[in-house]
Amino acid sequence: MTDFSKYRNVSLSRKTYEDLQTLSKELLPGETELSISKTVETLVNERKRKKAISDSFKSLYKRKASTKEFRELGRKHKAQKSKNSMTKEEALKIIGGDLSLWGSAGKDALNGPPKIQNDRDGEDND
């Protein structure tokens, strides 16, 4: 049963829902599809991060900060973004930990779908 103290519902137009379905297939690499709720959560978090960066630069601009301060802030946000990159464990948590996404298991699944190998005659060998 849903824990109403942690979750809320939203109503969306059919067009917006279709757009979310499209985006849910594009946010993670490969054929991995996010749920609609995870897609919304990911988009909101990304927007919040961008707004925080924008607000930081606006405050420097308002107080007429030096070029050096702008560069330092840019480096800080760039380092923070790479630090916030998703780990394999986090990606597996999002997709439910199913490593057999591409018909393989173990670390092979993390490398994406299997490559089609050509035999000596140049024909595809599935």
Protein Blocks (a to p, Z undefined) as FASTA:
>chain_A
ZZfklpccddddfklmmmmmmmmmmmpgcjbdcdfklmmmmmmmmmmmmmmmmmmmmmmm
mnopafklmmmmmmmmmmmmmmmpccfklmmmmnoopaklnopahjllmnopadddddfk
opacZZ
